[in-house]
């Protein structure tokens, strides 16, 4: 697969975004279709075919022209003033409060009564224009032009840039992480609008993370006597293991209950498919 030079449009060459309405912006009861989910970057991929951006540790949010929704389709309650500033075009992106602010953001966006003062610090970092025309590189240019016309500081187009080599990609990752970022996202520059988990979108992080189901608790010993020593969890593939590293004292006293989902970080997988150096990060809120 080769990219043509015109696939890498600059903002100065962008065309106005088409005002097309996606299926999930129909009147009446709305539902969000499957969104594009990231695979994991590896050596088998050619990074020069992708546009690269920072991976924001935010909450995925889809704007249908009238309401903001979680990827599940549930409506996000936002201040009227926030929604009024968004364009009529559908958007896909992340609500973001800043680096290392995910927990604070998560509580805010799940509130049924939004706090207008808090929301003034939230930025909608958009990376896809579902109604856009052409390749992802072309849609990115259209999206950037749309955001510039909207001229609102809390709406920002995610910067997407190509890399010339694997070494340059690794340098970008190192710089991002050193600055407090989580990692990188790679989006195939030539791709059409896509959904589901796909190699069209890849994530690159110094550590991997994913979710598992809590199925039990193991009692603590020593200084953790009378508390939870580890969570017994099960992956979507059916693998079971104990997750204790990363739990705070408060979480050991009042652990995530059975049936809840948790996010954990790990370095890689063993030949048996179990995560190496797994560390608890947080409870994963399913919405």
C-alpha positions as CSV (number, residue, x, y, z in Angstrom):
1,X,0.0,0.0,0.0
2,X,1.4,3.4,-1.0
3,X,0.2,6.8,0.0
4,X,-0.1,9.5,-2.6
5,X,1.3,12.9,-1.8
6,X,-2.2,14.5,-1.9
7,X,-3.3,12.2,1.0
8,X,-1.2,14.4,3.3
9,X,-3.3,17.6,3.0
10,X,-2.3,20.7,4.9
11,X,-4.8,23.0,6.5
12,X,-4.3,25.6,3.8
13,X,-5.4,23.0,1.3
14,X,-8.4,21.8,3.2
15,X,-11.9,21.9,1.9
16,X,-15.0,22.8,4.0
17,X,-16.5,19.9,5.9
18,X,-19.5,18.4,4.3
19,X,-22.7,18.8,6.4
20,X,-23.8,15.2,6.1
21,X,-25.8,13.6,8.8
22,X,-24.7,10.1,10.0
23,X,-27.1,7.3,10.8
24,X,-26.6,7.8,14.5
25,X,-27.8,11.4,14.3
26,X,-31.4,10.6,13.1
27,X,-34.3,12.1,14.9
28,X,-36.1,10.1,17.5
29,X,-34.3,7.5,19.5
30,X,-30.6,7.6,18.7
31,X,-28.1,4.8,18.9
32,X,-24.4,5.0,18.2
33,X,-23.0,2.4,15.8
34,X,-19.8,0.5,16.6
35,X,-17.0,3.0,16.8
36,X,-13.4,2.4,15.6
37,X,-11.3,0.7,18.3
38,X,-7.6,0.5,18.3
39,X,-5.4,-2.5,17.8
40,X,-1.9,-2.7,19.2
41,X,1.1,-1.4,17.2
42,X,3.8,-3.9,16.4
43,X,6.8,-4.4,14.1
44,X,4.6,-5.9,11.3
45,X,3.1,-2.5,10.7
46,X,4.7,0.2,8.5
47,X,4.4,3.5,10.5
48,X,5.0,5.6,7.4
49,X,1.5,4.7,6.2
50,X,-0.1,6.2,9.3
51,X,-0.8,9.6,10.8
52,X,0.4,9.8,14.4
53,X,-1.1,11.7,17.3
54,X,-0.9,11.7,21.1
55,X,-3.1,9.2,22.9
56,X,-5.2,11.3,25.2
57,X,-6.3,9.7,28.5
58,X,-9.9,11.0,28.3
59,X,-13.4,9.7,27.8
60,X,-14.6,8.7,24.3
61,X,-17.4,11.0,23.2
62,X,-19.5,11.1,20.0
63,X,-21.4,14.3,19.0
64,X,-24.4,13.7,16.7
65,X,-25.2,17.4,16.1
66,X,-27.5,17.6,19.0
67,X,-26.2,15.5,21.9
68,X,-22.9,14.2,23.2
69,X,-22.8,10.4,23.8
70,X,-20.6,7.8,25.3
71,X,-19.6,5.1,22.8
72,X,-22.4,2.9,24.3
73,X,-25.0,5.4,23.1
74,X,-25.8,6.8,26.6
75,X,-26.2,10.5,26.6
76,X,-23.5,12.6,28.4
77,X,-25.2,15.4,30.4
78,X,-23.3,18.6,29.4
79,X,-24.0,22.2,30.2
80,X,-26.2,23.9,27.6
81,X,-23.5,26.4,26.9
82,X,-21.0,23.6,26.0
83,X,-23.4,21.9,23.6
84,X,-24.4,25.2,22.0
85,X,-20.8,25.9,20.9
86,X,-20.4,22.6,19.0
87,X,-21.0,22.5,15.3
88,X,-23.9,20.7,13.5
89,X,-21.5,18.2,12.0
90,X,-21.0,14.8,13.7
91,X,-17.7,14.4,15.6
92,X,-15.8,11.6,17.3
93,X,-13.2,12.4,19.9
94,X,-12.2,12.4,23.6
95,X,-13.3,14.7,26.4
96,X,-10.1,15.6,28.1
97,X,-9.2,17.4,31.3
98,X,-5.5,17.2,31.0
99,X,-2.7,14.7,31.6
100,X,-3.2,12.5,34.6
101,X,-6.7,13.9,35.2
102,X,-8.7,10.9,34.0
103,X,-10.3,10.1,37.4
104,X,-11.5,13.6,37.9
105,X,-12.9,13.7,34.4
106,X,-14.6,10.4,34.7
107,X,-16.6,11.6,37.7
108,X,-17.6,14.8,36.0
109,X,-18.9,13.3,32.8
110,X,-21.0,10.7,34.5
111,X,-22.8,13.2,36.7
112,X,-26.5,13.6,35.8
113,X,-26.3,17.3,36.8
114,X,-23.3,18.8,35.1
115,X,-21.3,21.5,36.9
116,X,-20.8,24.4,34.5
117,X,-17.8,25.7,36.3
118,X,-16.0,22.3,36.1
119,X,-16.9,21.9,32.4
120,X,-15.1,25.1,31.6
121,X,-11.9,23.1,32.0
122,X,-12.9,20.3,29.7
123,X,-11.6,20.2,26.1
124,X,-13.2,18.1,23.4
125,X,-10.3,16.7,21.4
126,X,-11.7,15.5,18.1
127,X,-10.0,13.2,15.8
128,X,-12.7,12.0,13.3
129,X,-15.3,13.7,11.1
130,X,-17.7,10.8,10.3
131,X,-19.4,12.8,7.6
132,X,-16.1,13.9,6.0
133,X,-15.1,13.0,2.4
134,X,-12.1,11.0,1.3
135,X,-9.2,9.4,3.1
136,X,-8.4,9.9,6.8
137,X,-5.7,12.4,5.8
138,X,-8.3,14.3,3.8
139,X,-10.9,14.1,6.6
140,X,-8.3,15.4,9.1
141,X,-7.8,18.5,7.0
142,X,-11.6,19.0,6.8
143,X,-11.9,18.5,10.5
144,X,-9.1,21.0,11.2
145,X,-10.7,23.6,9.0
146,X,-14.1,23.0,10.7
147,X,-12.6,23.5,14.2
148,X,-10.8,26.6,13.1
149,X,-14.1,28.1,11.8
150,X,-15.8,27.2,15.1
151,X,-13.1,29.2,16.9
152,X,-13.8,27.9,20.4
153,X,-10.9,27.0,22.7
154,X,-12.7,24.0,24.2
155,X,-13.0,22.3,20.8
156,X,-9.6,21.2,19.4
157,X,-8.6,19.1,16.4
158,X,-6.1,16.4,17.4
159,X,-2.8,17.1,15.6
160,X,-2.1,14.3,13.1
161,X,1.4,14.1,11.5
162,X,3.3,11.5,9.5
163,X,6.6,9.9,10.5
164,X,9.4,8.9,8.2
165,X,10.7,5.9,10.0
166,X,10.3,3.5,13.0
167,X,13.1,5.4,14.7
168,X,11.2,8.7,14.4
169,X,8.1,7.0,15.7
170,X,9.9,5.7,18.8
171,X,11.4,9.2,19.3
172,X,7.9,10.6,19.2
173,X,6.7,8.1,21.8
174,X,9.7,8.8,24.1
175,X,9.1,12.6,23.9
176,X,5.4,12.2,24.5
177,X,5.8,9.9,27.6
178,X,8.6,12.2,29.0
179,X,6.2,15.1,28.8
180,X,3.6,13.2,30.8
181,X,1.6,11.8,27.9
182,X,0.2,8.3,27.8
183,X,1.3,7.1,24.4
184,X,0.6,7.5,20.7
185,X,-2.2,6.6,18.2
186,X,-1.6,5.7,14.6
187,X,-4.4,6.1,12.1
188,X,-4.0,4.7,8.5
189,X,-3.8,7.8,6.4
190,X,-5.5,6.3,3.3
191,X,-8.4,4.7,5.2
192,X,-12.1,5.4,4.8
193,X,-14.4,5.8,7.9
194,X,-14.2,2.5,9.7
195,X,-15.7,0.8,12.8
196,X,-14.9,-2.1,15.1
197,X,-11.5,-3.2,16.2
198,X,-9.2,-2.8,13.3
199,X,-5.6,-2.3,12.2
200,X,-6.7,1.0,10.7
201,X,-6.2,2.4,14.2
202,X,-3.3,1.4,16.4
203,X,-2.1,2.4,19.9
204,X,1.5,2.5,20.9
205,X,2.4,2.8,24.6
206,X,5.4,1.9,26.8
207,X,3.0,-0.4,28.6
208,X,-0.2,-2.1,27.4
209,X,-3.5,-1.9,29.2
210,X,-6.8,-3.7,29.0
211,X,-9.8,-4.8,31.1
212,X,-10.7,-7.9,33.1
213,X,-13.7,-9.0,35.1
214,X,-13.5,-9.3,38.9
215,X,-14.6,-12.8,39.9
216,X,-13.3,-13.0,43.4
217,X,-10.9,-11.7,46.1
218,X,-7.9,-13.3,47.8
219,X,-7.4,-12.4,51.4
220,X,-4.3,-10.4,52.3
221,X,-1.5,-11.5,54.6
222,X,1.1,-9.7,56.7
223,X,0.5,-5.9,56.6
224,X,-2.6,-6.6,54.4
225,X,-4.2,-9.0,56.9
226,X,-7.9,-8.3,57.2
227,X,-7.9,-6.6,53.8
228,X,-7.9,-7.9,50.2
229,X,-4.5,-9.1,49.0
230,X,-5.4,-9.4,45.4
231,X,-8.4,-9.4,43.0
232,X,-9.1,-12.6,41.1
233,X,-9.9,-11.6,37.6
234,X,-10.8,-13.1,34.3
235,X,-9.9,-11.9,30.8
236,X,-12.4,-11.9,27.8
237,X,-10.4,-14.9,26.6
238,X,-11.2,-16.8,29.8
239,X,-7.7,-16.5,31.4
240,X,-7.8,-16.2,35.2
241,X,-5.1,-14.6,37.4
242,X,-4.6,-12.6,40.5
243,X,-4.1,-8.8,40.4
244,X,-2.7,-7.2,43.5
245,X,0.0,-4.8,42.5
246,X,-1.3,-1.2,42.2
247,X,-4.1,-1.5,44.7
248,X,-4.2,1.3,47.2
249,X,-4.9,0.8,50.9
250,X,-8.4,2.2,50.4
251,X,-9.0,-0.2,47.5
252,X,-7.8,-3.1,49.6
253,X,-10.2,-2.2,52.4
254,X,-13.1,-1.7,49.9
255,X,-12.2,-3.6,46.8
256,X,-14.0,-3.5,43.4
257,X,-16.9,-6.0,43.8
258,X,-17.4,-9.2,41.9
259,X,-18.9,-8.5,38.5
260,X,-17.1,-5.2,38.1
261,X,-14.6,-4.5,35.3
262,X,-11.1,-3.2,36.1
263,X,-8.4,-1.8,33.9
264,X,-4.9,-3.1,34.4
265,X,-1.5,-2.4,32.8
266,X,1.0,-5.1,31.7
267,X,4.2,-5.4,29.8
268,X,3.5,-8.3,27.5
269,X,1.9,-11.8,27.5
270,X,3.4,-15.1,28.4
271,X,3.2,-18.0,25.9
272,X,0.2,-19.1,27.9
273,X,-1.5,-15.8,27.3
274,X,-1.2,-14.4,30.8
275,X,-0.1,-10.8,31.4
276,X,3.4,-10.2,32.7
277,X,3.9,-7.5,35.4
278,X,0.2,-6.8,35.6
279,X,-0.7,-3.7,37.7
280,X,-4.1,-2.5,38.7
281,X,-5.0,1.0,37.3
282,X,-8.6,1.7,38.1
283,X,-12.2,0.5,38.0
284,X,-13.5,0.5,34.4
285,X,-16.9,2.2,34.3
286,X,-19.1,0.6,31.6
287,X,-21.5,3.2,30.2
